[in-house]
């Protein structure tokens, strides 16, 4: 009977050891990847403001204000070139992943117009597909182009206070 008792005790000891085992997992790569993803991907239910200046003395300004809520995007966009008529108006669209498709309803020279816009959003930057002029002289987003127009993250005081971007 002694051999059966010893075998039974060994089996019990082995079973209890395997039930309490812990696996060692290297989480440094996972943690680093998660931090990088958080910095590069946009947050939902968030407000963003971006600014772009261009021209010979950075005198032309475009400001974009986005409010993202449950896959919907609203906001405004202001294109304010030096010595030209500005375009100012509302944005309304959707976001899927990092891609925003919206319609910009703006006023310019007392006339209202609309223009489809395509953006790619990250937590630190906004990129836009450029416009192209079509046969009737109107502009439209160049769907074949890359997201080559970049905006820097900015605070939203320009939109909240009604102060216009610097000219």
C-alpha positions as CSV (number, residue, x, y, z in Angstrom):
1,X,0.0,0.0,0.0
2,X,2.9,2.3,0.5
3,X,3.8,2.6,-3.2
4,X,0.2,3.7,-4.0
5,X,0.2,6.3,-1.2
6,X,3.5,7.7,-2.4
7,X,2.3,7.8,-6.1
8,X,-1.0,9.5,-5.0
9,X,0.8,12.1,-2.9
10,X,3.2,12.9,-5.8
11,X,0.2,13.3,-8.2
12,X,-1.5,15.6,-5.7
13,X,1.7,17.7,-5.3
14,X,2.1,18.0,-9.1
15,X,-1.5,19.0,-9.6
16,X,-1.3,21.7,-7.0
17,X,1.9,23.1,-8.4
18,X,0.5,23.4,-11.9
19,X,-2.7,25.2,-10.7
20,X,-0.7,27.9,-9.0
21,X,1.8,28.6,-11.7
22,X,2.3,32.1,-13.0
23,X,3.5,33.0,-16.4
24,X,6.0,35.7,-16.9
25,X,5.1,38.1,-19.7
26,X,7.2,40.9,-21.0
27,X,4.9,43.9,-20.9
28,X,7.4,46.6,-21.8
29,X,6.8,46.3,-25.5
30,X,3.0,46.2,-25.0
31,X,3.1,49.2,-22.7
32,X,5.3,51.2,-25.1
33,X,3.1,50.4,-28.1
34,X,0.0,51.4,-26.1
35,X,1.6,54.7,-25.2
36,X,2.6,55.4,-28.8
37,X,-0.9,54.5,-30.0
38,X,-2.5,56.8,-27.5
39,X,-0.3,59.7,-28.7
40,X,-0.9,59.1,-32.4
41,X,-4.6,58.2,-32.5
42,X,-7.4,60.7,-31.9
43,X,-9.7,60.5,-29.0
44,X,-13.4,60.3,-29.5
45,X,-15.7,62.7,-27.8
46,X,-13.1,65.4,-27.9
47,X,-12.5,68.9,-29.2
48,X,-9.5,69.8,-31.4
49,X,-8.1,73.0,-32.9
50,X,-5.4,73.2,-35.6
51,X,-3.6,76.0,-37.3
52,X,-1.7,76.4,-40.5
53,X,0.2,79.5,-41.7
54,X,1.8,79.8,-45.1
55,X,2.9,82.4,-47.6
56,X,6.1,84.3,-47.9
57,X,5.9,85.7,-44.3
58,X,3.4,83.2,-42.9
59,X,0.7,85.8,-43.4
60,X,-2.0,83.4,-44.8
61,X,-3.8,81.5,-42.0
62,X,-6.1,78.5,-42.0
63,X,-7.7,77.5,-38.7
64,X,-9.8,74.3,-38.1
65,X,-11.9,73.6,-35.1
66,X,-13.3,70.0,-34.8
67,X,-15.7,68.5,-32.3
68,X,-15.9,64.7,-32.4
69,X,-18.8,63.0,-30.7
70,X,-19.8,59.4,-31.4
71,X,-18.5,59.2,-34.9
72,X,-19.9,62.6,-35.9
73,X,-17.7,65.6,-36.7
74,X,-18.8,69.2,-36.4
75,X,-16.8,72.4,-36.2
76,X,-15.6,75.3,-38.3
77,X,-12.9,76.2,-40.7
78,X,-11.5,79.6,-41.5
79,X,-9.2,80.3,-44.5
80,X,-7.9,83.8,-44.1
81,X,-5.4,84.8,-46.8
82,X,-3.7,88.2,-46.7
83,X,-5.2,90.7,-49.1
84,X,-7.8,88.2,-50.4
85,X,-11.4,87.4,-49.5
86,X,-11.6,84.9,-46.6
87,X,-13.7,81.7,-46.5
88,X,-15.3,81.1,-43.1
89,X,-17.9,78.5,-42.3
90,X,-19.1,75.3,-40.6
91,X,-17.8,71.7,-41.0
92,X,-20.1,68.7,-40.7
93,X,-19.2,65.1,-41.4
94,X,-18.1,61.7,-40.0
95,X,-15.0,60.0,-38.8
96,X,-14.0,56.4,-39.4
97,X,-10.7,55.5,-37.7
98,X,-8.6,58.5,-38.4
99,X,-10.3,59.6,-41.6
100,X,-12.7,62.5,-41.6
101,X,-15.0,63.2,-44.5
102,X,-16.9,66.5,-44.1
103,X,-18.7,69.2,-46.0
104,X,-17.5,72.8,-45.4
105,X,-20.3,75.3,-45.8
106,X,-18.7,78.7,-46.1
107,X,-19.2,82.3,-47.1
108,X,-16.9,84.1,-49.4
109,X,-17.5,87.5,-51.0
110,X,-21.0,87.5,-49.6
111,X,-21.8,84.2,-51.4
112,X,-22.5,80.8,-49.7
113,X,-20.9,77.7,-51.1
114,X,-20.0,74.2,-50.1
115,X,-16.9,72.1,-50.6
116,X,-16.2,68.5,-49.6
117,X,-13.0,68.1,-47.4
118,X,-11.0,65.1,-46.4
119,X,-8.8,65.1,-43.3
120,X,-6.7,62.6,-41.5
121,X,-6.5,63.2,-37.7
122,X,-3.9,62.1,-35.2
123,X,-3.7,63.3,-31.6
124,X,-1.0,65.8,-32.5
125,X,-1.6,66.8,-36.2
126,X,-4.3,67.2,-38.8
127,X,-3.6,66.5,-42.5
128,X,-5.8,67.4,-45.4
129,X,-6.1,66.3,-49.0
130,X,-5.5,69.4,-51.3
131,X,-8.1,70.9,-53.5
132,X,-8.0,70.9,-57.3
133,X,-9.8,73.1,-59.9
134,X,-12.2,71.2,-62.1
135,X,-13.6,72.1,-65.6
136,X,-16.2,74.5,-64.3
137,X,-13.6,76.5,-62.4
138,X,-14.8,75.2,-59.0
139,X,-12.6,73.5,-56.5
140,X,-13.0,70.0,-55.1
141,X,-10.9,67.7,-53.0
142,X,-8.4,65.8,-55.0
143,X,-9.3,62.2,-54.0
144,X,-6.2,60.8,-55.7
145,X,-3.8,63.0,-53.7
146,X,-2.3,62.2,-50.4
147,X,-2.8,64.1,-47.2
148,X,-0.2,66.7,-47.9
149,X,-1.5,69.8,-46.2
150,X,-0.6,69.7,-42.5
151,X,-1.9,71.7,-39.5
152,X,-0.4,72.0,-36.1
153,X,-2.3,71.4,-32.9
154,X,-3.4,74.7,-31.4
155,X,-5.4,75.8,-28.4
156,X,-9.1,76.7,-29.2
157,X,-9.1,80.2,-27.9
158,X,-9.4,81.6,-31.4
159,X,-12.8,80.0,-31.8
160,X,-14.1,80.3,-28.2
161,X,-13.4,84.0,-27.9
162,X,-14.2,85.0,-31.4
163,X,-10.7,86.3,-31.9
164,X,-9.6,85.8,-35.5
165,X,-6.3,84.2,-36.3
166,X,-3.4,86.6,-36.8
167,X,-3.2,88.0,-40.3
